[in-house]
Structures are given as C-alpha cells and as structure tokens.
C-alpha cells in the first residue's frame, strides 16, 4: 500500500515540478528578452542624441586637418622675418594651438580615428622640421618653397587623414 501512495504522490508531484520548471525557464527567458529590448531601445535613443555630437566632432577634426594642411597653413601663416628657424617654430606653434583647441573632440571619435589624426599632425610637423634642415633652405621664404615643393611629390598627411574620417562617417551613418 505504501508504494502505491508513493507512486500516486509522484504521479501528482512530478508533472507539477516539470510544469513549474518549464514555467520558470520561460519566465526567465522572457525577463532576459525584455531587459535586452529595454537596453536596445535605450541605446538607440542615446545614439540618436549622440550622433549629432559625433558628427560635429568629425566636422571639427576635418576643419583642423584642413587648417594644418601645409598648402593652406603656409598661405594663412606668412613669415614675419627671414629667420627660417623662427618661422619653423611659428608654424609648429600654430599647428599645436589648433590641435589643443580641438583636443576634447577625441571623446567622440574612435581610437583608430584619433590615432590617424595625431599621426597626420606629427607627420606634418616632422616634414616641416625636415624641410628646415635641408641645405636648400636659407630663409623663411625658401622654407615655404621647399615645403610646398615636397607636397607636389606626395599627398599631404592631412589629406590621407580626411579620407579616413570620411570613411568612418560613412560607416557611422549606415
């Protein structure tokens, strides 16, 4: 008799336990899906708000790269004396000031993008220094000529960086 009571008890308890386990599993799955949906909607809303800020940062960095492009920089920043070293320092100072003015924009850019921008800036500075060390350069006006003639042989680092930024913006928008 006792074994029939145990079997009878198991016949009621086992289906209830299985039903409870399945209900728990589905309730847990539903809760996780709802949490994921809420996160997705929140992230989508935040992205909608942050996208204009990110695009503005990309715009500002393109402007920075255009301003430090040696062809445009040399037109905008004329030598104030014949001293080539003073002109070199003045050009580098202009580039560094522009960079510091836009330093906070890195918050909105990817790490790779920021690296490309700083590399372009540093390359332009190195090219100015290298041009100044050339034997052909004996005055600030000659330094301008040498820097511009070097640009005829190769693309400006700022042009390459702007191309990279454009690619990132296209990816950001899609």
Backbone bond lengths (Angstrom), bond angles and torsions (degrees), N, CA, C in turn:
res aa  C-N    CA-C-N  psi(-1)  N-CA   C-N-CA  omega(-1)  CA-C   N-CA-C  phi
1 X - - - 1.427 - - 1.520 113.68 -
2 X 1.264 112.01 -40.45 1.453 116.63 -179.13 1.525 111.74 -62.93
3 X 1.275 119.34 -38.84 1.453 121.56 -179.48 1.529 111.00 -67.30
4 X 1.326 117.82 -31.37 1.454 119.39 177.21 1.525 111.05 -71.60
5 X 1.345 115.80 -32.63 1.469 118.38 175.10 1.537 111.05 -66.42
6 X 1.301 115.28 -39.45 1.473 119.63 179.65 1.531 109.52 -66.56
7 X 1.322 116.22 -43.33 1.463 119.80 179.52 1.531 109.77 -65.24
8 X 1.351 115.08 -41.78 1.466 118.84 178.65 1.538 110.71 -63.83
9 X 1.315 115.72 -41.55 1.470 120.65 178.04 1.530 110.89 -63.77
10 X 1.322 117.32 -42.54 1.453 121.64 177.33 1.529 111.47 -65.75
11 X 1.330 117.50 -35.25 1.462 119.76 -179.25 1.526 111.55 -66.85
12 X 1.351 117.61 -25.30 1.464 120.63 175.07 1.537 111.93 -89.59
13 X 1.313 115.03 -37.57 1.466 119.64 -173.95 1.527 112.03 -76.84
14 X 1.299 117.58 -43.36 1.469 121.01 -176.13 1.534 112.22 -59.99
15 X 1.303 121.42 -48.58 1.472 119.81 177.30 1.538 112.15 -62.64
16 X 1.325 116.90 -35.82 1.468 119.69 178.58 1.530 110.19 -65.91
17 X 1.335 116.93 -41.50 1.468 120.79 177.93 1.539 110.89 -64.91
18 X 1.305 117.15 -42.68 1.464 120.80 179.12 1.529 109.55 -64.61
19 X 1.332 117.30 -44.77 1.464 121.25 178.51 1.528 110.42 -62.59
20 X 1.303 117.70 -41.34 1.469 121.96 177.72 1.524 111.46 -63.96
21 X 1.335 116.83 -42.02 1.464 121.13 178.83 1.521 111.90 -64.38
22 X 1.333 116.72 -43.32 1.460 121.28 178.84 1.533 109.58 -65.42
23 X 1.338 116.78 -42.15 1.464 120.44 178.54 1.527 110.15 -62.79
24 X 1.315 117.61 -42.67 1.468 121.14 178.67 1.528 110.77 -62.00
25 X 1.340 115.70 -44.45 1.457 120.54 179.88 1.531 110.40 -59.67
26 X 1.335 117.38 -49.21 1.463 120.07 -178.89 1.529 112.50 -67.65
27 X 1.326 116.93 -36.50 1.467 119.92 177.00 1.534 109.91 -64.09
28 X 1.324 116.59 -42.72 1.471 121.84 178.38 1.536 109.76 -63.54
29 X 1.301 117.37 -44.54 1.472 122.31 178.75 1.534 110.54 -62.23
30 X 1.316 116.25 -43.07 1.467 120.62 178.68 1.531 110.91 -63.47
31 X 1.312 116.90 -42.37 1.471 121.40 179.41 1.523 110.72 -62.49
32 X 1.326 117.43 -42.86 1.466 120.75 178.36 1.522 110.90 -64.99
33 X 1.323 117.81 -42.37 1.461 121.09 178.15 1.525 111.58 -62.55
34 X 1.312 117.24 -41.46 1.466 121.12 178.92 1.531 110.76 -64.72
35 X 1.322 116.20 -40.98 1.471 120.41 178.39 1.521 110.29 -64.36
36 X 1.321 117.07 -42.64 1.467 121.13 176.97 1.515 112.05 -63.09
37 X 1.329 116.23 -40.07 1.464 120.28 178.04 1.527 110.87 -65.04
38 X 1.311 116.97 -42.40 1.469 120.39 178.44 1.527 110.55 -63.09
39 X 1.322 115.94 -43.55 1.474 119.27 177.94 1.521 111.34 -61.30
40 X 1.316 115.96 -43.68 1.464 120.49 179.61 1.524 110.81 -60.77
41 X 1.330 116.70 -46.24 1.467 120.03 180.00 1.522 111.38 -64.89
42 X 1.319 117.22 -39.91 1.458 120.85 177.96 1.520 110.85 -65.40
43 X 1.335 117.02 -44.46 1.467 121.08 178.64 1.524 110.53 -63.84
44 X 1.322 116.84 -38.95 1.459 120.53 178.72 1.526 110.21 -64.19
45 X 1.319 117.31 -40.71 1.469 121.34 178.78 1.534 110.67 -67.31
46 X 1.326 116.77 -42.19 1.464 119.89 177.98 1.521 111.21 -64.66
47 X 1.317 116.47 -38.98 1.459 120.34 179.57 1.526 110.36 -65.31
48 X 1.328 116.19 -37.01 1.458 120.57 178.12 1.534 110.24 -61.98
49 X 1.330 116.22 -37.22 1.459 120.81 179.92 1.523 111.98 -78.37
50 X 1.327 117.58 -34.73 1.463 120.30 -175.64 1.523 113.36 -86.13
51 X 1.313 118.23 -19.32 1.474 120.79 -178.07 1.529 112.10 -57.84
52 X 1.337 120.02 -45.91 1.467 118.64 177.71 1.535 113.10 -60.92
53 X 1.325 116.97 -36.08 1.470 120.06 177.83 1.521 111.04 -66.69
54 X 1.314 116.00 -41.62 1.462 119.78 179.23 1.524 110.89 -65.80
55 X 1.324 116.96 -43.04 1.460 119.98 178.71 1.526 110.89 -63.65
56 X 1.317 116.65 -38.19 1.463 120.12 177.30 1.527 110.38 -63.38
57 X 1.328 116.93 -38.79 1.466 120.21 178.28 1.528 110.56 -64.15
58 X 1.318 117.14 -42.02 1.465 120.36 177.38 1.529 110.31 -63.00
59 X 1.329 116.44 -41.08 1.467 119.75 178.22 1.528 111.01 -61.41
60 X 1.310 115.74 -44.45 1.469 119.39 -179.15 1.517 111.61 -64.69
61 X 1.325 116.68 -36.34 1.459 118.94 -179.91 1.530 111.03 -73.34
62 X 1.318 117.95 -31.94 1.469 119.94 174.03 1.530 108.63 -65.35
63 X 1.317 116.60 -42.78 1.464 120.15 177.19 1.533 110.74 -60.88
64 X 1.332 116.42 -42.88 1.472 120.68 177.11 1.528 110.52 -58.75
65 X 1.317 116.55 -47.74 1.468 120.38 -178.31 1.523 111.73 -65.31
66 X 1.314 116.65 -35.30 1.465 119.55 176.46 1.530 110.79 -68.46
67 X 1.327 117.02 -37.52 1.464 120.25 -178.95 1.530 112.18 -70.64
68 X 1.353 116.70 -29.23 1.476 118.12 179.28 1.518 112.20 -95.18
69 X 1.316 116.93 -1.01 1.462 120.06 174.00 1.532 106.94 -57.78
70 X 1.332 118.30 121.74 1.464 120.11 -173.61 1.529 114.35 -52.62
71 X 1.304 118.55 -36.73 1.469 120.19 -179.72 1.528 110.71 -62.07
72 X 1.309 117.34 -40.21 1.463 120.80 -179.82 1.525 111.81 -83.67
73 X 1.323 116.36 -34.41 1.463 120.89 179.23 1.529 110.78 -63.31
74 X 1.322 116.56 -42.40 1.465 120.37 -177.79 1.525 112.28 -69.63
75 X 1.315 116.66 -28.13 1.468 119.48 175.75 1.526 109.83 -74.07
76 X 1.321 116.20 -42.06 1.456 121.22 -177.34 1.523 113.01 -73.34
77 X 1.336 116.48 -36.29 1.466 121.47 -175.38 1.530 108.44 -111.20
78 X 1.301 114.85 95.52 1.467 120.44 -179.53 1.527 110.14 -83.41
79 X 1.334 117.11 151.18 1.467 119.22 177.63 1.531 110.41 -67.55
80 X 1.323 114.70 143.68 1.473 119.76 -179.91 1.519 111.85 -102.73
81 X 1.335 116.26 -4.43 1.468 121.12 175.63 1.522 108.28 -156.45
82 X 1.318 116.64 -178.15 1.466 120.96 178.59 1.528 112.14 -86.09
83 X 1.319 118.15 -9.23 1.464 123.15 -176.26 1.527 109.94 -69.69
84 X 1.332 115.88 111.97 1.458 120.68 -176.86 1.529 111.50 -67.43
85 X 1.335 117.97 -35.80 1.468 120.87 -179.79 1.534 111.46 -68.64
86 X 1.311 116.22 -37.87 1.466 119.84 177.67 1.529 109.99 -66.02
87 X 1.324 116.45 -39.32 1.462 120.34 178.87 1.524 110.95 -67.57
88 X 1.328 116.54 -41.45 1.468 120.57 176.13 1.525 109.67 -57.70
89 X 1.314 117.41 -49.29 1.468 121.65 -179.93 1.521 111.18 -61.04
90 X 1.328 116.47 -40.65 1.458 120.82 -179.50 1.531 111.07 -65.27
91 X 1.334 117.16 -42.11 1.467 120.49 177.53 1.523 111.22 -62.37
92 X 1.323 115.92 -45.92 1.466 120.22 -179.49 1.526 110.10 -64.24
93 X 1.317 116.26 -39.51 1.460 120.75 178.05 1.533 110.30 -61.86
94 X 1.315 117.77 -40.99 1.464 121.41 177.92 1.526 111.37 -61.82
95 X 1.337 115.40 -42.94 1.470 120.34 179.17 1.528 109.90 -63.95
96 X 1.309 117.10 -45.93 1.471 121.04 -178.94 1.526 111.33 -64.04
97 X 1.323 117.63 -38.41 1.468 120.09 177.89 1.520 111.18 -65.03
98 X 1.311 116.24 -42.66 1.468 120.10 176.49 1.526 110.60 -60.01
99 X 1.327 115.11 -42.97 1.462 120.24 -178.89 1.531 110.80 -64.08
100 X 1.311 116.80 -47.07 1.465 120.61 179.89 1.520 111.58 -62.59
101 X 1.305 116.43 -33.64 1.459 120.91 178.81 1.535 111.17 -64.80
102 X 1.317 116.71 -29.13 1.474 121.61 -176.74 1.523 113.11 -108.23
103 X 1.297 117.84 11.27 1.463 122.41 -174.46 1.526 113.22 -58.75
104 X 1.309 117.75 -36.95 1.464 120.36 -176.43 1.527 113.18 -70.01
105 X 1.307 117.45 -14.85 1.470 120.22 -178.10 1.527 112.14 -67.06
106 X 1.329 117.03 -16.77 1.462 119.34 -178.62 1.520 112.29 -62.88
107 X 1.329 117.78 -20.22 1.466 121.56 178.83 1.528 110.38 -60.28
108 X 1.316 116.51 -35.24 1.463 121.39 -174.07 1.522 113.48 -94.63
109 X 1.331 117.73 -4.55 1.461 121.69 -176.89 1.522 110.32 -104.65
110 X 1.326 115.20 158.73 1.465 118.76 175.03 1.525 109.20 -72.61
111 X 1.301 115.30 160.21 1.466 120.85 179.74 1.525 110.86 -61.31
112 X 1.324 116.80 -42.19 1.471 120.68 178.87 1.519 111.36 -62.32
113 X 1.318 115.97 -41.84 1.466 120.50 -179.79 1.527 110.56 -63.57
114 X 1.320 116.55 -44.17 1.470 119.84 179.82 1.527 110.05 -63.76
115 X 1.316 117.26 -38.05 1.457 121.24 178.43 1.530 110.51 -63.26
116 X 1.321 117.01 -41.85 1.472 121.08 178.66 1.533 109.82 -62.23
117 X 1.317 116.78 -42.17 1.471 121.05 -179.01 1.527 110.79 -65.15
118 X 1.327 117.30 -48.14 1.472 119.32 -179.67 1.516 111.26 -66.47
119 X 1.320 117.51 -34.32 1.464 120.54 176.83 1.532 110.42 -64.97
120 X 1.323 116.75 -41.98 1.466 120.13 178.18 1.526 110.38 -61.94
121 X 1.312 116.68 -45.25 1.470 121.24 179.46 1.527 110.29 -60.25
122 X 1.323 116.41 -49.23 1.466 120.37 -178.60 1.528 112.10 -64.85
123 X 1.316 116.74 -35.58 1.465 120.54 178.33 1.527 110.77 -66.54
124 X 1.317 116.35 -41.45 1.466 119.73 178.24 1.528 109.81 -63.05
125 X 1.311 117.50 -43.35 1.468 121.06 178.40 1.530 110.34 -61.99
126 X 1.322 116.53 -43.48 1.476 120.30 178.42 1.520 111.43 -62.89
127 X 1.331 116.50 -39.96 1.465 120.00 179.09 1.533 110.89 -64.71
128 X 1.319 117.36 -38.33 1.468 120.80 177.44 1.523 109.53 -64.11
129 X 1.316 116.41 -45.54 1.476 120.12 179.80 1.521 111.39 -63.79
130 X 1.322 115.41 -42.10 1.468 120.01 179.97 1.530 110.79 -64.67
131 X 1.317 116.31 -41.20 1.467 120.07 178.16 1.520 111.16 -63.69
132 X 1.322 116.66 -37.30 1.461 120.43 -179.22 1.532 111.54 -67.70
133 X 1.331 116.44 -27.62 1.468 119.90 -179.60 1.532 112.44 -82.64
134 X 1.309 115.73 -7.03 1.464 120.36 -179.51 1.528 110.23 -64.24
135 X 1.319 115.06 146.29 1.466 120.98 178.95 1.529 111.39 -68.65
136 X 1.319 116.33 -22.52 1.468 120.62 -179.27 1.533 112.28 -72.31
137 X 1.339 116.91 -18.00 1.464 121.21 -173.54 1.523 110.05 -94.48
138 X 1.338 114.87 120.10 1.465 118.97 177.01 1.533 111.81 -129.39
139 X 1.340 116.58 -3.09 1.465 119.89 177.88 1.529 108.90 -150.11
140 X 1.315 115.73 170.31 1.462 119.82 179.85 1.528 111.38 -65.98
141 X 1.308 117.48 -35.18 1.467 120.78 178.76 1.530 111.03 -68.00
142 X 1.305 116.11 -37.66 1.467 120.20 177.55 1.535 109.90 -68.18
143 X 1.346 116.64 -35.40 1.467 120.59 176.82 1.524 109.96 -60.63
144 X 1.306 117.33 -43.56 1.469 120.99 176.99 1.524 110.70 -58.48
145 X 1.325 116.58 -45.40 1.467 120.88 -178.99 1.527 111.38 -61.87
146 X 1.325 116.11 -44.52 1.473 120.29 -178.13 1.530 110.50 -65.10
147 X 1.316 117.48 -43.06 1.469 120.43 179.16 1.529 110.01 -62.09
148 X 1.304 117.00 -44.95 1.471 120.36 179.78 1.523 112.22 -66.48
149 X 1.329 116.96 -38.44 1.472 118.57 178.78 1.519 110.98 -68.37
150 X 1.330 117.94 -32.43 1.467 120.32 175.85 1.527 111.13 -65.48
151 X 1.318 117.28 -31.02 1.467 121.07 178.64 1.520 112.17 -68.64
152 X 1.321 116.70 -24.38 1.457 119.85 178.85 1.529 111.10 -69.36
153 X 1.337 116.21 -28.51 1.460 121.08 -177.66 1.528 113.20 -80.56
154 X 1.320 117.33 -28.77 1.474 120.31 -175.78 1.519 109.77 -146.68
155 X 1.346 114.94 163.40 1.453 120.32 178.79 1.532 110.05 -72.73
156 X 1.296 114.90 147.80 1.458 120.54 176.77 1.528 109.39 -69.23
157 X 1.330 117.77 140.63 1.472 120.02 176.39 1.530 112.14 -57.94
158 X 1.316 117.66 -30.88 1.469 119.74 179.19 1.529 110.72 -67.55
159 X 1.326 117.49 -34.93 1.462 120.90 178.14 1.535 110.00 -64.33
160 X 1.322 116.37 -42.60 1.469 121.28 178.98 1.527 110.12 -63.65
161 X 1.331 116.48 -42.74 1.466 120.79 -179.63 1.528 111.28 -66.38
162 X 1.326 117.53 -39.01 1.468 120.59 177.86 1.527 109.68 -63.47
163 X 1.302 117.99 -39.23 1.468 121.12 177.09 1.521 110.58 -61.06
164 X 1.326 116.09 -40.64 1.469 120.27 177.98 1.530 110.43 -64.24
165 X 1.324 117.01 -43.38 1.468 120.85 179.15 1.524 111.02 -61.42
166 X 1.315 116.73 -41.73 1.464 120.27 178.92 1.527 110.72 -60.65
167 X 1.319 116.62 -40.85 1.458 120.87 179.08 1.526 110.09 -63.36
168 X 1.325 117.15 -42.84 1.461 119.96 179.17 1.521 111.92 -65.13
169 X 1.323 117.67 -39.30 1.465 120.13 179.04 1.527 110.47 -64.51
170 X 1.316 116.80 -40.11 1.469 120.05 177.57 1.520 109.69 -61.15
171 X 1.321 117.84 -42.96 1.471 121.09 177.98 1.520 111.01 -65.83
172 X 1.318 117.07 -37.29 1.455 121.85 -179.99 1.530 111.21 -65.03
173 X 1.311 116.21 -36.52 1.454 121.18 -177.31 1.527 112.88 -79.42
174 X 1.306 117.01 -20.46 1.477 118.16 -177.89 1.501 112.08 -92.90
